[in-house]
Amino acid sequence: MKKIYIVEDDAGIRDVLEVFLQLEEFEVHTFASISEFKRRDMSSHPDLYLFDVQLPDGLGTDLCHHVKSLPDGKTVPVIMMSAHASMQHIASFCQAEEIVVKPFDIGVLLDKIKALVIL
């Protein structure tokens, strides 16, 4: 089962993504903040990261940049979600493989996830 880590502060979005992706046979771990994400079990690694840009304790773009700088970070795709940030800024700063504009169609997001994570 492929594993996705989601960092999203909006509980409604986080819960919908978690339930939807679990129904699609993904193992999903959710975090409401960067600090919560940093306290995760470091022995486990995801197959994909899904980060919101605006988080209560920092920017998802900084988090994306951080995970991309880790030894295995170049091989784990990142999808950024944003309702406010400039798409150009996101793409140039953190090297995310995909960017999704909120509000988004969950089917489109699923297609992007499946394209990045071979099931």
C-alpha positions as a Markdown table, in Angstrom:
| # | Residue | x | y | z |
|---|---|---|---|---|
| 1 | Met | 0.0 | 0.0 | 0.0 |
| 2 | Lys | 1.4 | 3.4 | -1.0 |
| 3 | Lys | 1.8 | 6.0 | 1.7 |
| 4 | Ile | 0.9 | 9.7 | 1.6 |
| 5 | Tyr | 1.8 | 12.3 | 4.2 |
| 6 | Ile | -0.5 | 15.3 | 4.2 |
| 7 | Val | 0.2 | 18.6 | 6.0 |
| 8 | Glu | -2.9 | 20.7 | 5.9 |
| 9 | Asp | -4.2 | 23.0 | 8.7 |
| 10 | Asp | -7.9 | 23.0 | 7.6 |
| 11 | Ala | -9.4 | 20.1 | 9.5 |
| 12 | Gly | -12.3 | 19.8 | 6.9 |
| 13 | Ile | -9.9 | 19.5 | 3.9 |
| 14 | Arg | -7.5 | 17.3 | 5.8 |
| 15 | Asp | -10.4 | 14.9 | 6.9 |
| 16 | Val | -11.9 | 14.7 | 3.4 |
| 17 | Leu | -8.5 | 14.0 | 1.8 |
| 18 | Glu | -7.7 | 11.3 | 4.4 |
| 19 | Val | -11.0 | 9.5 | 4.0 |
| 20 | Phe | -11.0 | 9.8 | 0.2 |
| 21 | Leu | -7.4 | 8.6 | -0.3 |
| 22 | Gln | -7.9 | 5.7 | 2.2 |
| 23 | Leu | -10.9 | 4.6 | 0.1 |
| 24 | Glu | -8.5 | 4.7 | -2.9 |
| 25 | Glu | -6.3 | 2.2 | -1.1 |
| 26 | Phe | -3.6 | 4.6 | 0.2 |
| 27 | Glu | -2.1 | 4.6 | 3.6 |
| 28 | Val | -2.6 | 8.2 | 4.8 |
| 29 | His | -0.9 | 10.1 | 7.6 |
| 30 | Thr | -2.1 | 13.6 | 8.3 |
| 31 | Phe | -0.5 | 16.6 | 10.2 |
| 32 | Ala | -2.1 | 19.9 | 11.1 |
| 33 | Ser | 1.1 | 21.9 | 11.3 |
| 34 | Ile | 4.8 | 21.8 | 10.4 |
| 35 | Ser | 5.7 | 21.2 | 14.0 |
| 36 | Glu | 3.4 | 18.2 | 14.2 |
| 37 | Phe | 4.9 | 16.9 | 10.9 |
| 38 | Lys | 8.4 | 17.2 | 12.4 |
| 39 | Arg | 7.4 | 15.1 | 15.4 |
| 40 | Arg | 6.4 | 12.2 | 13.1 |
| 41 | Asp | 7.9 | 8.7 | 13.1 |
| 42 | Met | 11.2 | 9.3 | 11.2 |
| 43 | Ser | 11.7 | 5.6 | 10.5 |
| 44 | Ser | 8.7 | 5.6 | 8.1 |
| 45 | His | 8.9 | 7.2 | 4.7 |
| 46 | Pro | 6.1 | 8.2 | 2.3 |
| 47 | Asp | 5.7 | 7.7 | -1.3 |
| 48 | Leu | 4.2 | 11.2 | -1.8 |
| 49 | Tyr | 3.9 | 14.4 | 0.2 |
| 50 | Leu | 0.9 | 16.7 | -0.1 |
| 51 | Phe | 1.5 | 20.1 | 1.5 |
| 52 | Asp | -0.6 | 23.2 | 2.0 |
| 53 | Val | 1.3 | 26.4 | 1.4 |
| 54 | Gln | -0.1 | 28.5 | 4.2 |
| 55 | Leu | 0.3 | 26.7 | 7.5 |
| 56 | Pro | -0.1 | 28.1 | 11.1 |
| 57 | Asp | 3.6 | 27.8 | 11.9 |
| 58 | Gly | 5.3 | 28.4 | 8.6 |
| 59 | Leu | 5.1 | 27.9 | 4.9 |
| 60 | Gly | 4.6 | 24.6 | 3.1 |
| 61 | Thr | 7.1 | 25.8 | 0.5 |
| 62 | Asp | 9.8 | 25.9 | 3.1 |
| 63 | Leu | 8.8 | 22.4 | 4.2 |
| 64 | Cys | 8.8 | 21.2 | 0.6 |
| 65 | His | 12.3 | 22.7 | 0.2 |
| 66 | His | 13.4 | 20.9 | 3.3 |
| 67 | Val | 12.2 | 17.5 | 2.3 |
| 68 | Lys | 13.6 | 17.9 | -1.2 |
| 69 | Ser | 17.1 | 18.6 | 0.4 |
| 70 | Leu | 17.0 | 15.3 | 2.4 |
| 71 | Pro | 19.0 | 12.4 | 0.9 |
| 72 | Asp | 15.9 | 10.5 | -0.3 |
| 73 | Gly | 13.9 | 13.7 | -0.9 |
| 74 | Lys | 14.6 | 14.0 | -4.6 |
| 75 | Thr | 12.9 | 10.7 | -5.2 |
| 76 | Val | 9.7 | 11.4 | -3.2 |
| 77 | Pro | 7.2 | 13.6 | -5.2 |
| 78 | Val | 5.6 | 16.7 | -3.6 |
| 79 | Ile | 2.2 | 18.2 | -4.5 |
| 80 | Met | 1.6 | 21.7 | -3.2 |
| 81 | Met | -1.9 | 23.0 | -2.5 |
| 82 | Ser | -2.7 | 26.8 | -2.3 |
| 83 | Ala | -5.5 | 29.2 | -2.5 |
| 84 | His | -3.3 | 32.3 | -2.2 |
| 85 | Ala | 0.3 | 31.8 | -3.3 |
| 86 | Ser | 1.6 | 32.6 | -6.7 |
| 87 | Met | 2.1 | 29.5 | -8.7 |
| 88 | Gln | 5.3 | 30.8 | -10.2 |
| 89 | His | 6.8 | 31.3 | -6.7 |
| 90 | Ile | 5.9 | 27.8 | -5.6 |
| 91 | Ala | 7.3 | 26.2 | -8.7 |
| 92 | Ser | 10.6 | 28.1 | -8.6 |
| 93 | Phe | 11.2 | 27.8 | -4.8 |
| 94 | Cys | 10.5 | 24.2 | -3.8 |
| 95 | Gln | 10.7 | 22.1 | -6.9 |
| 96 | Ala | 7.3 | 20.5 | -6.3 |
| 97 | Glu | 6.3 | 18.0 | -9.0 |
| 98 | Glu | 2.7 | 19.3 | -9.0 |
| 99 | Ile | 0.7 | 22.3 | -7.8 |
| 100 | Val | -3.0 | 22.3 | -7.1 |
| 101 | Val | -5.1 | 25.4 | -6.7 |
| 102 | Lys | -7.8 | 25.5 | -4.0 |
| 103 | Pro | -10.6 | 24.9 | -4.4 |
| 104 | Phe | -9.7 | 21.8 | -6.4 |
| 105 | Asp | -11.6 | 18.9 | -7.9 |
| 106 | Ile | -10.7 | 15.8 | -5.9 |
| 107 | Gly | -10.8 | 13.6 | -9.0 |
| 108 | Val | -8.1 | 15.9 | -10.6 |
| 109 | Leu | -6.0 | 15.7 | -7.5 |
| 110 | Leu | -6.3 | 11.9 | -7.5 |
| 111 | Asp | -5.2 | 11.7 | -11.1 |
| 112 | Lys | -2.1 | 13.8 | -10.2 |
| 113 | Ile | -1.3 | 11.5 | -7.3 |
| 114 | Lys | -1.7 | 8.4 | -9.4 |
| 115 | Ala | 0.5 | 9.9 | -12.1 |
| 116 | Leu | 3.3 | 10.4 | -9.5 |
| 117 | Val | 2.9 | 7.3 | -7.4 |
| 118 | Ile | 2.9 | 4.0 | -9.3 |
| 119 | Leu | 0.3 | 1.8 | -7.7 |
